[in-house]
């Protein structure tokens, strides 16, 4: 296993300093879940990693070129009149298919196949997100960035999305931003609580919840928010 590392990242947006000599690293392969307060810079971090935004300063190590990344935004524009099958065809026509995903496995047959004949405009928000996450994961890239893939998604579809992300992370680095924590509890995810100077916490779900009796996203997040000292 190797690491993807950012060191001494500094970035200012207008008159606001988002990152101040921040350092953060991610496992390759592996699943990293980036947590943090609204406006702390989770999406900005993704924009910098993907090359959409240029940092003021900092060093990157181990990251692939932007063309070898899959960056899935929280709000994805789509054409309502195409079917799920047509969406998958468009993704695979422009990219190499990820060998870790097969149209013959039980997940595809049981979960994805029922969505293929339906038009995107007829899918629920959770179903639509599930289909986009699967289509993105099924493309062979060197790094995957998913910005808030569980936002406004019902628990059943959250579970399906996490299944895809967990499967993908066995062979590729997958970085996810999220306000939801519990859906990842049965994965090997490493949670990163983001601050302007780096990560105030980095560890597994067991380490994240070791001192807590009441395990809700709310309680876990409040506990993290009280940890002010950054560590790598």
C-alpha positions as CSV (number, residue, x, y, z in Angstrom):
1,X,0.0,0.0,0.0
2,X,1.2,3.5,-0.9
3,X,0.0,6.9,0.1
4,X,-1.3,10.0,-1.7
5,X,0.0,13.0,0.2
6,X,-0.5,16.8,0.3
7,X,1.9,18.8,2.3
8,X,1.9,22.5,3.4
9,X,-1.2,23.3,1.4
10,X,-2.2,26.9,1.4
11,X,-5.2,28.3,-0.3
12,X,-7.0,31.6,0.0
13,X,-10.5,32.4,-1.4
14,X,-11.0,36.1,-1.8
15,X,-10.2,37.4,1.7
16,X,-10.7,34.0,3.4
17,X,-7.9,31.6,4.1
18,X,-9.3,28.1,3.5
19,X,-6.1,26.1,4.1
20,X,-3.1,27.2,6.1
21,X,0.0,24.9,5.5
22,X,-2.3,21.9,5.8
23,X,-1.1,18.3,5.3
24,X,-3.2,15.3,4.7
25,X,-2.6,11.8,3.3
26,X,-4.8,9.0,1.8
27,X,-4.3,5.3,1.4
28,X,-3.7,3.8,-2.1
29,X,-5.7,1.6,-2.4
30,X,-8.3,2.3,0.3
31,X,-11.4,4.2,1.3
32,X,-10.9,7.6,2.9
33,X,-14.0,9.5,4.3
34,X,-13.3,13.3,4.7
35,X,-15.5,14.8,7.4
36,X,-15.7,18.4,8.5
37,X,-17.9,21.4,9.1
38,X,-19.8,23.1,6.3
39,X,-17.5,25.6,4.6
40,X,-14.3,24.1,6.0
41,X,-13.0,23.3,2.5
42,X,-13.9,19.7,1.7
43,X,-15.1,20.4,-1.8
44,X,-12.3,22.9,-2.3
45,X,-9.8,20.1,-1.4
46,X,-11.3,18.0,-4.1
47,X,-11.1,20.9,-6.6
48,X,-7.4,21.3,-5.8
49,X,-6.7,17.6,-6.0
50,X,-8.5,17.3,-9.4
51,X,-6.7,20.4,-10.8
52,X,-9.9,22.5,-11.2
53,X,-8.5,25.0,-8.7
54,X,-4.8,25.9,-8.3
55,X,-3.4,26.0,-4.7
56,X,-1.4,29.1,-3.6
57,X,1.3,26.7,-2.4
58,X,2.0,23.1,-1.4
59,X,3.4,19.9,-2.6
60,X,1.6,16.8,-3.8
61,X,3.0,13.3,-3.9
62,X,1.6,10.1,-5.5
63,X,-1.5,11.7,-7.2
64,X,-2.2,10.7,-10.8
65,X,-2.8,13.3,-13.5
66,X,-6.2,14.9,-13.6
67,X,-7.2,12.9,-16.7
68,X,-6.7,9.7,-14.7
69,X,-9.1,10.8,-12.0
70,X,-12.9,10.4,-11.7
71,X,-14.4,13.3,-9.9
72,X,-18.1,12.9,-9.1
73,X,-19.8,16.2,-8.0
74,X,-22.6,16.4,-5.5
75,X,-24.9,17.9,-8.1
76,X,-24.6,16.1,-11.4
77,X,-26.3,17.5,-14.5
78,X,-28.2,14.9,-16.5
79,X,-30.7,14.5,-19.3
80,X,-34.0,13.2,-17.9
81,X,-35.1,11.4,-21.1
82,X,-32.2,8.9,-21.4
83,X,-32.4,5.5,-19.7
84,X,-30.1,4.1,-17.1
85,X,-28.7,1.7,-19.8
86,X,-27.9,4.6,-22.1
87,X,-26.1,6.4,-19.2
88,X,-23.9,3.4,-18.6
89,X,-23.3,3.0,-22.3
90,X,-22.1,6.6,-22.5
91,X,-19.7,6.2,-19.6
92,X,-18.2,3.0,-20.9
93,X,-18.0,4.2,-24.5
94,X,-15.6,7.0,-23.5
95,X,-13.5,5.1,-21.0
96,X,-12.0,1.7,-20.3
97,X,-14.2,-0.5,-18.1
98,X,-13.0,-1.2,-14.6
99,X,-12.3,-5.0,-14.4
100,X,-13.3,-5.0,-10.7
101,X,-17.0,-4.5,-11.9
102,X,-18.9,-7.1,-13.9
103,X,-22.4,-7.1,-15.4
104,X,-22.6,-10.7,-14.3
105,X,-22.2,-10.2,-10.5
106,X,-25.1,-10.4,-8.1
107,X,-24.9,-6.7,-7.2
108,X,-25.3,-5.6,-10.8
109,X,-28.1,-8.1,-11.5
110,X,-30.1,-7.4,-8.3
111,X,-29.5,-3.7,-7.8
112,X,-28.4,-2.0,-11.0
113,X,-30.3,-4.0,-13.6
114,X,-33.8,-2.8,-12.4
115,X,-32.7,0.8,-13.0
116,X,-31.5,0.3,-16.6
117,X,-34.8,0.3,-18.4
118,X,-36.1,3.4,-16.6
119,X,-35.5,7.0,-17.7
120,X,-33.4,9.1,-15.4
121,X,-36.2,11.6,-14.9
122,X,-38.3,8.8,-13.4
123,X,-35.7,7.7,-10.8
124,X,-35.8,8.9,-7.2
125,X,-32.9,11.1,-6.0
126,X,-31.4,8.1,-4.2
127,X,-31.7,5.8,-7.2
128,X,-30.2,8.4,-9.5
129,X,-27.2,8.9,-7.2
130,X,-26.7,5.2,-6.9
131,X,-26.7,4.8,-10.7
132,X,-24.2,7.7,-11.2
133,X,-21.9,6.3,-8.5
134,X,-22.0,2.8,-10.1
135,X,-21.4,4.2,-13.6
136,X,-18.4,6.2,-12.3
137,X,-16.9,3.3,-10.3
138,X,-17.3,1.0,-13.4
139,X,-14.8,3.2,-15.3
140,X,-11.1,2.4,-14.9
141,X,-9.4,5.4,-13.3
142,X,-6.4,5.8,-11.0
143,X,-8.2,7.8,-8.3
144,X,-11.9,8.4,-7.5
145,X,-13.3,11.5,-5.8
146,X,-17.0,11.4,-4.7
147,X,-18.3,14.7,-3.2
148,X,-21.2,14.0,-0.7
149,X,-22.5,10.8,-2.5
150,X,-24.8,10.1,0.5
151,X,-26.4,13.5,0.7
152,X,-30.2,13.4,0.6
153,X,-30.2,9.7,-0.1
154,X,-32.4,7.2,1.8
155,X,-30.7,4.6,4.1
156,X,-31.3,1.7,1.7
157,X,-29.6,3.5,-1.2
158,X,-26.9,4.8,1.1
159,X,-26.1,1.1,1.9
160,X,-25.9,0.2,-1.8
161,X,-23.6,3.2,-2.5
162,X,-21.3,2.4,0.3
163,X,-21.1,-1.2,-1.0
164,X,-19.9,0.1,-4.4
165,X,-17.4,2.5,-2.8
166,X,-16.1,-0.3,-0.5
167,X,-15.7,-2.7,-3.4
168,X,-13.9,-0.1,-5.5
169,X,-11.5,0.8,-2.7
170,X,-10.2,-2.7,-2.5
171,X,-8.2,-2.0,-5.7
172,X,-8.2,1.8,-6.1
173,X,-7.9,4.9,-3.9
174,X,-11.4,6.3,-3.2
175,X,-11.9,9.6,-1.4
176,X,-15.3,10.6,-0.2
177,X,-16.7,13.7,1.5
178,X,-19.6,13.0,3.8
179,X,-21.6,14.2,6.8
180,X,-22.9,10.7,7.2
181,X,-20.7,8.4,9.2
182,X,-22.7,5.3,10.3
183,X,-23.2,3.9,6.8
184,X,-19.4,3.3,6.6
185,X,-19.1,1.5,10.0
186,X,-18.7,-2.0,8.4
187,X,-16.1,-0.9,5.9
188,X,-12.3,-0.5,6.3
189,X,-12.6,3.3,5.8
190,X,-10.2,5.7,7.3
191,X,-12.0,8.8,8.5
192,X,-10.3,12.2,8.2
193,X,-11.7,15.2,10.1
194,X,-10.6,18.2,8.1
195,X,-9.4,21.5,9.6
196,X,-7.7,24.5,7.9
197,X,-4.3,23.1,9.0
198,X,-4.8,19.5,8.3
199,X,-6.6,16.6,10.0
200,X,-7.7,16.8,13.6
201,X,-8.5,13.1,13.5
202,X,-7.5,10.2,11.2
203,X,-8.6,6.6,12.0
204,X,-11.0,3.8,11.7
205,X,-14.6,3.7,12.7
206,X,-13.7,1.7,15.8
207,X,-11.1,4.4,16.8
208,X,-13.5,7.2,15.9
209,X,-16.2,5.8,18.3
210,X,-14.1,4.2,21.0
211,X,-15.0,6.8,23.6
212,X,-18.7,7.1,22.8
213,X,-21.7,5.2,24.1
214,X,-24.4,6.8,21.9
215,X,-23.5,6.2,18.2
216,X,-25.3,8.7,16.0
217,X,-23.8,10.8,13.3
218,X,-24.7,13.9,15.4
219,X,-22.8,12.6,18.5
220,X,-19.8,11.5,16.6
221,X,-19.5,14.7,14.7
222,X,-19.8,16.8,17.8
223,X,-17.0,14.8,19.4
224,X,-14.8,15.4,16.4
225,X,-15.6,19.1,16.4
226,X,-14.0,19.4,19.9
227,X,-10.7,18.0,18.6
228,X,-8.7,21.1,17.6
229,X,-5.1,20.0,17.4
230,X,-4.3,18.8,13.8
231,X,-2.3,15.7,13.2
232,X,-1.2,13.9,10.0
